[in-house]
Every structure is written in C-alpha cells, then in structure tokens.
Amino acid sequence: MTFRSQNVRTRLTVWYIAVLAAALVIYAGTSSTVLVLQLRGELDRLAIEDLETVEGFLSVAPDGSVSLRNDYHDHPYPAEVQQRLMEVWSADGKLLYRNEALGGRALGGPPIPGEGVNSYSQRSIRLADGTPVRLISRHHLLERRATVIRVGFSEQPLWARFWQMVIGLIIGLPVALGLAGLGGYFLARKALSPIDRMARRAHEINAEHLGERLDVENPSDELGRLAAAFNQTLARIELSFEQLRRFTSDASHELRTPLTAIRVVGEVGLREQAAPEHYREVIGSMLEEAGRLTRLVDSLLTISRADAGQIRLVLTEMELLPFLREVSALLEVLAEEKAQQIAVSGDAGARVRADRGILRQVLINLLDNAVKYSPAGGLISLRLRTAGRTVTVEVQDAGPGIAPEHRARVFDRFYRVDEARSREAGGAGLGLAIAKWGAEAHGGRIELECPAPGGCIFRLVLSAEEPLVIPEQNFREPSEILQ
C-alpha cells in the first residue's frame, strides 16, 4: 500500500521516520547479536579457564570415584556469572563426579562420541528444569584413565542483560522516532518554505502580470536553480504573449486595410451614376484589394500550419541551378517593370533533397523582396555556391540596405523597416518570416548581410544531407497551401 498525502512535508517526514526506524531496528538487532556473542564468548573463556584449573585438583579414590581435593577453593566469579556446574564422565559412559551445584541435574547425559577429544567442545544446552547452560567439554587422562570433564555456567545472566537491552531499545525507539519526526518535519518545513513562497508568487502571476518574476534567494542551490528556470520560462511565455498580441494586432490591421478599401471603393461606386467603364474600374480596384487580402490570408494560414507542425514535406532530389533559373523566370515580369535584371550563376552540379513547393516559396519571397527594394535599373544577383556538404544560395539586391538595429527583427512577422520597408513598397511583412520557416523546415537557415555602401545579401544555407522532415500528418500538401 502506497502512502499518499497532499503535503510533501508530511510525506518526507514519514519516509524519514520509516528509514530511520529501519536503520535503528537493524542497528538494535546487530548490537543485540554482538552483545550476546560477546557475553557468550566471555562465558566460554571463563569456563575454559575454570576447566583447566579443576583438572589439576581432581583425585581418584581407591574405589574408583572422583572428587576434588580439599585444598581447592572455588574462585570468585563475576556477579553476572552463577556458580560452576561440573561433571566427570568415564569414556565408557559412567558418571564419576557431579558437583553439588547441579543437585541431581545432568549436563547432557553420557558423553557423545568424540566429545572433547581434540579440542574443547562448546555447546548450549538446557537442564531438566529449563535452565540454559553454556557447556565446555574436554577429554582428560585422570591417572591413565580416559575421562570427559564438563564445566558449565548458566546463561540466565547473559539473557537477562540481553532482554534489558531489548526493553531499553523498545522503550527508547518510539521516543527517538518521535523526536526525529518532529525534527524532520521542522527541517522539511524550513527546506520547503521557499517552494511555498514560489507557489504563492506563481499564483499571483497571470496574463496581465507576466513581467513579474519569482524571487531567487540562493541561485546556487537546487531551489534557486528551480526559481531561475521558472523565471526563464516566464520570460519565454511573456515573449510569446507579446508576439501573439503583436501578431493579432498587426494581422487585424493588415486585414482591415484591404477590407476598408473594398468597402470605400464599393460605397463610392454605388453613389455615382457613371458609365460601365467607371464601374469596371471600381470592380478592378476591389478585385485588386481582394487579391491582396487573399494573399495575406494564405500567408497567415501557411504560418499557422507551420507553427502547428501540420505541413508535410515531400522531399525530392533536385538540381539547384536549373531550379533557380525556373524561380527567377517567375519574377522576370516584375523585374522588367522596373528595368531590373536578375543574374543567375553558380555550381551546376549542386544537388539537395528538398520540397520543391516550399523551397520555391522561400526563393520567391527572397527575390520578390529584392525586386521591391532595388531601384529601377538595378541588378539582382542569384548565386549558388557549394562547400563540402553545404549548399548556399545568395540573393543580393541593390536597395538602400537595412540599418543594424533592424537586422535582428526583419524576419519577425509583420515587421517592416520604416523608410526602406514601408507598406506602400512592400507587402504585409510576412514574406521573410515564411522564408525563414521554410529554411528551418529543411534543416537550414537564412543569414542576412548588408555590406557597405548599400544593398543586402540574404543567404539561404542548406545541407546536402537529408534535411529535417516534419512528421507526416493528415493535412494538405504544401504545394496546395502555397499556390
């Protein structure tokens, strides 16, 4: 049965008491065993010494009986050892001597074969009245007659001391466990009090107060590292909330602009009585805004599915240089409107495994960005380079460049640099964000470099090895989403 409690302090205290109780029980058992063995060893030593002493004081009467000489006096024994018990047996099993302390009780009966022949025989027996005795036997030649001498001492004092110790442990163990439990609960409460404070503080943090943090009392201990990790998590959550708020605000604003334009153009067209050509122009303006709105919604849908990991990459091995020429051809019309030129060059043998639809959208967004911000008559370079297992596609424009303080955020959603990336010149600010996701989905990255005096280089870095594949799920093909 598993102990369960809502209070961690209680669980820790119970486990602490349980472990301590087990340790004390093991210690008590070991100590008791050692005590019994030590007392028994002392009793054996005393019996052996006494047996060696009485061997010299035994005498044989003319009738063959054995006795102790009158000049032998009992040695004083320790208080915890009772009087000696002694018997002398012949080798053929005849009792030759029994001292008065036995009072007719026998020390185990006739000798057993081999008893005390080569060394001392040691064993514990019980007398007829139940008295436990430690018995020492040894073979002895008494006036050329083989005998067995037995000397025994009662073990009752030994076991009396043992049970005194056990009773003391039984009485002291609950007291010790109670004191240990109180101390353990106090220590657990003191050790866990920072967690209680962190929990109360965490309850006070909500979506409106994500900027608040937990107090880190000691950053070097476990609780300090826990608080620091929680603060880092709060910082990431705060950043995510801020990005979500900004994304929602920017998306609402971007969606409202074409919707407002459609509504205004439609209302103005309805107020006027004009020729069909006028209405055709009004409808054309509305369709233009509707197209812009459709592209924005498609971009938002792509980003949403990408964030949820719901786009399945269809990887194929492809030659990059022909693919780059194919993509550049799609934007030649836009470039010709501004008298721009797109130059494609690079290693004709470069090959990668990639999703053609995703990679096409990445390159289209980068090239479209270069066309929009390059001046009329400018040159846009699309270069392909290989180095080992790395393939790099560089898109260089002839625009005004990007200030250093804006470069870290140009891949953020809806982010535009004020002068060079205005709404009139650019789109909704989602193209670079989609391009970054597409590169990372292939296990690559996009780098930005703005060399002096102007222009920017967007560098798409891919690996010639198999890219990272997002797990397959039941969703539409990327080519269907990015059309």
Secondary structure as UniProt FT lines:
FT   HELIX           8..55
FT   TURN            56..57
FT   STRAND          58..60
FT   TURN            62..63
FT   STRAND          66..68
FT   TURN            70..71
FT   TURN            79..80
FT   STRAND          85..90
FT   TURN            91..92
FT   STRAND          95..98
FT   HELIX           100..102
FT   TURN            103..104
FT   TURN            113..116
FT   STRAND          121..126
FT   TURN            128..129
FT   STRAND          132..141
FT   STRAND          146..154
FT   HELIX           156..204
FT   HELIX           207..209
FT   TURN            210..211
FT   TURN            219..220
FT   HELIX           222..271
FT   HELIX           276..307
FT   TURN            308..309
FT   STRAND          316..319
FT   HELIX           320..330
FT   HELIX           332..337
FT   TURN            338..339
FT   STRAND          341..346
FT   TURN            348..349
FT   STRAND          351..354
FT   HELIX           356..373
FT   TURN            376..377
FT   STRAND          379..387
FT   TURN            388..389
FT   STRAND          390..396
FT   HELIX           404..407
FT   TURN            408..411
FT   TURN            413..414
FT   TURN            418..421
FT   TURN            423..425
FT   HELIX           431..441
FT   TURN            442..443
FT   STRAND          445..449
FT   STRAND          457..463
FT   HELIX           478..481
//
